[in-house]
């Protein structure tokens, strides 16, 4: 079960690195425009805000990688960062786009469940 939980948590961390790159560097590029359903004009006006948001996603990923690196001693760290991701995903799903619930909150909830079942 530990391998399953850690593998799933690593996938969540990689997902947040991907989101970080999309928001920080590709926000106004075709892949970013498509991923976030933005127009070129809207992306241009929100680029700085998106980069800031991307940085936070990078920190969330870093926290998960840190917890994974520590092994069994990192359980509380993984739980904390998964909880942060879950809360951010629920908030984003309720205030921005519903699909954030499935992309961010649901995987974090599954990761938390797997981590807590260890």
C-alpha positions as CSV (number, residue, x, y, z in Angstrom):
1,X,0.0,0.0,0.0
2,X,2.9,2.4,0.8
3,X,4.2,2.0,-2.8
4,X,0.7,2.7,-4.2
5,X,0.3,5.8,-2.0
6,X,3.7,7.2,-2.8
7,X,3.3,6.6,-6.5
8,X,-0.1,8.3,-6.5
9,X,1.4,11.2,-4.5
10,X,4.3,11.5,-7.0
11,X,1.8,11.7,-9.9
12,X,0.0,14.5,-8.1
13,X,3.3,16.3,-7.6
14,X,4.2,15.9,-11.3
15,X,0.7,17.2,-12.2
16,X,1.4,20.3,-10.1
17,X,4.8,20.9,-11.8
18,X,2.9,20.7,-15.1
19,X,0.3,23.2,-13.9
20,X,3.2,25.4,-12.6
21,X,4.8,25.4,-16.0
22,X,1.5,26.1,-17.8
23,X,0.7,29.0,-15.6
24,X,4.1,30.5,-15.3
25,X,5.5,30.1,-18.8
26,X,2.8,28.9,-21.2
27,X,-0.2,31.0,-20.0
28,X,-0.4,33.1,-23.2
29,X,0.9,30.4,-25.5
30,X,-1.5,28.1,-27.5
31,X,-1.2,25.2,-25.1
32,X,-1.9,27.5,-22.1
33,X,-4.8,29.2,-23.9
34,X,-6.3,25.9,-24.7
35,X,-5.7,24.4,-21.2
36,X,-7.4,27.3,-19.4
37,X,-9.9,28.3,-22.1
38,X,-8.4,31.8,-22.4
39,X,-8.4,34.3,-25.2
40,X,-5.1,35.9,-26.1
41,X,-6.4,39.2,-24.7
42,X,-7.5,37.8,-21.4
43,X,-4.3,35.9,-21.0
44,X,-2.2,39.0,-21.7
45,X,-4.0,41.0,-18.9
46,X,-3.8,38.1,-16.3
47,X,-0.3,36.8,-17.2
48,X,1.3,38.2,-14.0
49,X,-1.4,36.8,-11.8
50,X,-1.2,33.4,-13.5
51,X,2.6,33.3,-13.0
52,X,2.1,34.0,-9.2
53,X,-0.5,31.2,-9.1
54,X,1.8,28.9,-10.9
55,X,4.5,29.5,-8.4
56,X,2.2,28.4,-5.6
57,X,1.5,25.2,-7.6
58,X,5.3,24.7,-7.8
59,X,5.5,25.1,-4.0
60,X,2.8,22.5,-3.5
61,X,4.7,20.0,-5.7
62,X,7.9,20.8,-3.9
63,X,6.2,20.0,-0.6
64,X,5.0,16.6,-1.9
65,X,8.4,15.8,-3.2
66,X,9.9,16.7,0.1
67,X,7.5,14.4,2.0
68,X,8.3,11.6,-0.5
69,X,12.0,12.2,0.0
70,X,11.7,11.8,3.8
71,X,10.0,8.4,3.4
72,X,8.1,7.4,6.5
73,X,9.2,10.5,8.4
74,X,7.5,12.6,5.7
75,X,4.0,11.3,6.3
76,X,2.8,14.5,8.0
77,X,4.3,16.7,5.3
78,X,2.5,14.7,2.6
79,X,-0.8,15.0,4.5
80,X,-0.3,18.7,5.0
81,X,0.4,19.5,1.3
82,X,-2.3,17.1,0.1
83,X,-4.7,18.9,2.4
84,X,-3.6,22.3,0.9
85,X,-4.1,21.0,-2.6
86,X,-7.5,19.6,-1.7
87,X,-8.7,22.9,-0.2
88,X,-7.3,24.9,-3.1
89,X,-9.0,22.5,-5.5
90,X,-12.4,22.8,-3.8
91,X,-12.1,26.5,-3.6
92,X,-11.1,26.7,-7.3
93,X,-13.9,24.3,-8.3
94,X,-16.5,26.4,-6.5
95,X,-15.2,29.9,-7.6
96,X,-13.4,29.4,-11.0
97,X,-14.2,26.2,-12.9
98,X,-15.9,23.1,-11.8
99,X,-13.4,20.9,-13.6
100,X,-10.8,21.9,-10.9
101,X,-12.7,19.6,-8.5
102,X,-11.8,16.7,-10.7
103,X,-8.3,17.7,-11.7
104,X,-7.0,18.9,-8.4
105,X,-9.3,18.2,-5.4
106,X,-10.3,14.6,-6.3
107,X,-6.7,13.4,-6.8
108,X,-5.7,15.1,-3.5
109,X,-8.5,13.4,-1.7
110,X,-7.5,10.0,-3.0
111,X,-3.9,10.7,-2.1
112,X,-4.9,11.7,1.4
113,X,-7.0,8.6,1.7
114,X,-4.2,6.3,0.5
115,X,-1.7,8.1,2.8
116,X,-3.9,7.8,5.8
117,X,-4.6,4.1,5.2
118,X,-0.9,3.3,5.6
